[in-house]
Amino acid sequence: MLPQLKGEPDVVPAGKGGRKEDFFTEEEYYSLPENIRAELIEGRLSYQASPSRIHQKVLNAVNNTIYNYIKAKGGPCEVYPAPFAVKIFEGRATILEPDISVICDPEKLTDRGCSGAPDWVVEIVSPSSVSNDYIKKLQLYAEAGVREYWIVNPMQEKVIVYRLGDEEFDLGFHTFQDQVKAGIFEDLWVDFQEII
């Protein structure tokens, strides 16, 4: 039996008898009703608030830019906006729903979403997602092997770009006045001036 929702708390324990109170399994996550937006982080269910209009505007513009680039260039990469489940670790109860996921290995794509690390993840910050986006997800994406992670903050009109390599950790700070270069592609720039 799934927990009853009252509002949208950050993390809700499962409360099932005979188990750790706060642990959800992967199958329980996939059994959530379709109208529930949530992520599973180390077995804990984290509900996500409905996105704001500006969040959706930024998501659509960035996703469309990436989609149009990939379509024009061809190749194996695909881009998926949320909701799109990303099971970043095998054998760990962690399933995230990045705002934008770019996957260049078709073998990672399943009927449920992505199994393994995307090549590029973009998270668009909401007031309720700040600590997850800046701290917890950065750690998880780096550990999983995501090559590039962007944190887009519409409230501050800033973009932080993390290029996560095996031996390097490159960091770039940008504003919405900038064109921001995608590291995983040779000639893709996202012009944030066109978004706002």
Solvent accessible surface area in square Angstrom, and as a share of the most:
residue,aa,sasa,rsa
1,M,200,0.89
2,L,50,0.25
3,P,28,0.18
4,Q,151,0.67
5,L,69,0.34
6,K,179,0.76
7,G,58,0.56
8,E,98,0.44
9,P,53,0.33
10,D,95,0.49
11,V,55,0.32
12,V,21,0.12
13,P,64,0.40
14,A,15,0.11
15,G,54,0.52
16,K,55,0.23
17,G,76,0.73
18,G,91,0.88
19,R,92,0.34
20,K,147,0.62
21,E,125,0.56
22,D,53,0.28
23,F,73,0.30
24,F,1,0.00
25,T,48,0.28
26,E,49,0.22
27,E,97,0.44
28,E,22,0.10
29,Y,15,0.06
30,Y,57,0.22
31,S,73,0.47
32,L,22,0.11
33,P,69,0.44
34,E,181,0.81
35,N,128,0.65
36,I,39,0.20
37,R,60,0.22
38,A,2,0.01
39,E,2,0.01
40,L,0,0.00
41,I,17,0.09
42,E,68,0.31
43,G,0,0.00
44,R,102,0.37
45,L,0,0.00
46,S,10,0.06
47,Y,17,0.06
48,Q,37,0.17
49,A,42,0.32
50,S,90,0.58
51,P,44,0.28
52,S,58,0.37
53,R,181,0.66
54,I,53,0.27
55,H,10,0.04
56,Q,71,0.32
57,K,81,0.34
58,V,0,0.00
59,L,11,0.05
60,N,79,0.40
61,A,31,0.24
62,V,0,0.00
63,N,18,0.09
64,N,80,0.41
65,T,46,0.27
66,I,0,0.00
67,Y,109,0.41
68,N,88,0.45
69,Y,33,0.13
70,I,19,0.10
71,K,145,0.61
72,A,88,0.69
73,K,116,0.49
74,G,42,0.41
75,G,66,0.63
76,P,79,0.50
77,C,18,0.11
78,E,70,0.31
79,V,17,0.10
80,Y,60,0.23
81,P,52,0.33
82,A,20,0.15
83,P,100,0.63
84,F,29,0.12
85,A,12,0.09
86,V,0,0.00
87,K,28,0.12
88,I,8,0.04
89,F,25,0.11
90,E,144,0.65
91,G,74,0.71
92,R,80,0.29
93,A,16,0.13
94,T,0,0.00
95,I,1,0.00
96,L,0,0.00
97,E,20,0.09
98,P,0,0.00
99,D,9,0.04
100,I,0,0.00
101,S,0,0.00
102,V,0,0.00
103,I,1,0.01
104,C,26,0.16
105,D,56,0.29
106,P,76,0.48
107,E,156,0.70
108,K,53,0.22
109,L,46,0.23
110,T,74,0.43
111,D,159,0.82
112,R,116,0.42
113,G,3,0.03
114,C,4,0.03
115,S,44,0.29
116,G,19,0.18
117,A,10,0.08
118,P,1,0.01
119,D,18,0.09
120,W,0,0.00
121,V,0,0.00
122,V,0,0.00
123,E,5,0.02
124,I,3,0.02
125,V,3,0.02
126,S,26,0.17
127,P,109,0.68
128,S,70,0.45
129,S,28,0.18
130,V,63,0.36
131,S,74,0.48
132,N,41,0.21
133,D,3,0.01
134,Y,54,0.21
135,I,102,0.52
136,K,66,0.28
137,K,5,0.02
138,L,30,0.15
139,Q,103,0.46
140,L,4,0.02
141,Y,0,0.00
142,A,46,0.36
143,E,107,0.48
144,A,24,0.18
145,G,47,0.45
146,V,0,0.00
147,R,115,0.42
148,E,1,0.01
149,Y,0,0.00
150,W,0,0.00
151,I,1,0.00
152,V,0,0.00
153,N,6,0.03
154,P,13,0.08
155,M,101,0.45
156,Q,112,0.50
157,E,71,0.32
158,K,102,0.43
159,V,0,0.00
160,I,25,0.13
161,V,1,0.01
162,Y,21,0.08
163,R,71,0.26
164,L,18,0.09
165,G,45,0.44
166,D,157,0.81
167,E,169,0.76
168,E,130,0.58
169,F,113,0.47
170,D,71,0.37
171,L,78,0.39
172,G,19,0.18
173,F,140,0.58
174,H,51,0.23
175,T,57,0.33
176,F,3,0.01
177,Q,118,0.52
178,D,48,0.25
179,Q,103,0.46
180,V,1,0.00
181,K,54,0.23
182,A,0,0.00
183,G,36,0.35
184,I,26,0.13
185,F,29,0.12
186,E,163,0.73
187,D,72,0.38
188,L,8,0.04
189,W,129,0.45
190,V,1,0.01
191,D,33,0.17
192,F,0,0.00
193,Q,104,0.46
194,E,142,0.64
195,I,12,0.06
196,I,98,0.50
